Amino acid sequence: MSQENQVPSGRTTVQRLPDRGSYDRETIHSILDEGLLAHVGINTEQGPVVIPMLYGRDEEHLFLHGSPASRLLREGRSVELCVTVSLIDALVVARSLFHHSMNYRSVVVMGQASPVEDLDVRSRALDVISEHVIPGRVAGTRPHHEKEIKGTLVLSMSLSEASAKIRTGPPVDDAEDHELDTWAGVLPLGIKVGTPIPDPQLREGIATPEHILQWHR
Ligand SMILES: Cc1cc2nc3c(=O)[nH]c(=O)nc-3n(C[C@H](O)[C@H](O)[C@H](O)COP(=O)(O)OP(=O)(O)OC[C@H]3O[C@@H](n4cnc5c(N)ncnc54)[C@H](O)[C@@H]3O)c2cc1C
């Protein structure tokens, strides 16, 4: 088995509609790189909790960051997480409600996430997260102050246990329903980018930078 198509672990093997599953590194990386938001699941004493968070990918690792008050990060030790990133590409409109669906690309990552103690690595991890959200922003801002790095907690998590699942194409209707007069098809969805709004306190003469004007997903 090649490195590109690793054998999934037992718990990351897609069971339901397994032909939609993929363990290909490029596929997993591309979904993570296009996504903006991760849903991070953790077991707590009060039961399971899922928190939306930003993230960044560095090769075969994900970085998550937050304030020391964050439930995920405040323990200061490794935690078992399940991180999900989903991209919604279209609504799939079928002839029956039963067969309505979505076209999507999603990734589920499971495993231990460990605090990044080294301040240089932590600083770089924060840059990775920033560049993930707004490519070009790190070069467009001042360097981190040391107290900012010290005051931000970062977790690193391996992508070694990860799966992707992808649905594409038209609705899959029951054969007899093709006789109905009901409209069916696919309604594509995407991220709409608006016009940048300068901060009311922005000093005069500062033009909107290219990395903001050109932002897209
Ligand atoms: C935007 C969106 C909306 C969805 N809506 C629904 C819905 O309303 N109802 C529904 O039943 N399902 C929905 N799904 C599919 C859902 O994510 C699961 O794939 C499905 O429910 C099967 O779950 P399971 O735990 O039985 O999967 P199993 O196949 O038993 O899961 C085993 C392992 O496969 C991997 N896996 C499972 N699902 C995914 C995934 N989506 N992406 C990456 N890896 C995965 C995980 O590692 C998981 O631990 C949706 C998916 C997306 C992305």
The ligand as an ORCA input file, in Angstrom:
! r2SCAN-3c Opt
* xyz 0 1
  C     -22.433     18.264      5.430
  C     -22.786     16.847      5.769
  C     -24.082     16.524      6.124
  C     -24.411     15.202      6.448
  N     -25.678     14.935      6.857
  C     -25.980     13.690      7.296
  C     -27.257     13.387      7.844
  O     -28.126     14.255      7.959
  N     -27.506     12.132      8.253
  C     -26.558     11.153      8.172
  O     -26.833     10.003      8.570
  N     -25.355     11.390      7.663
  C     -25.030     12.641      7.229
  N     -23.795     12.907      6.725
  C     -22.864     11.783      6.618
  C     -22.228     11.558      7.976
  O     -21.130     12.439      8.110
  C     -21.717     10.134      8.166
  O     -20.807      9.797      7.150
  C     -22.841      9.111      8.173
  O     -23.878      9.491      9.056
  C     -22.330      7.757      8.618
  O     -21.950      7.888      9.980
  P     -21.431      6.603     10.757
  O     -20.874      7.035     12.068
  O     -22.445      5.518     10.716
  O     -20.219      6.253      9.787
  P     -19.209      5.106      9.792
  O     -18.975      4.851      8.354
  O     -19.567      3.993     10.710
  O     -17.974      5.886     10.447
  C     -16.757      5.217     10.689
  C     -15.641      6.200     10.484
  O     -15.708      6.677      9.143
  C     -15.261      8.029      9.110
  N     -16.337      8.922      8.611
  C     -17.670      8.766      8.754
  N     -18.311      9.815      8.201
  C     -17.366     10.644      7.724
  C     -17.398     11.878      7.056
  N     -18.556     12.506      6.764
  N     -16.224     12.459      6.690
  C     -15.028     11.850      6.955
  N     -14.934     10.658      7.587
  C     -16.093     10.068      7.967
  C     -14.919      8.416     10.544
  O     -13.538      8.223     10.753
  C     -15.741      7.438     11.349
  O     -15.203      7.222     12.626
  C     -23.430     14.191      6.388
  C     -22.119     14.518      6.026
  C     -21.802     15.835      5.739
  C     -20.373     16.171      5.386
*
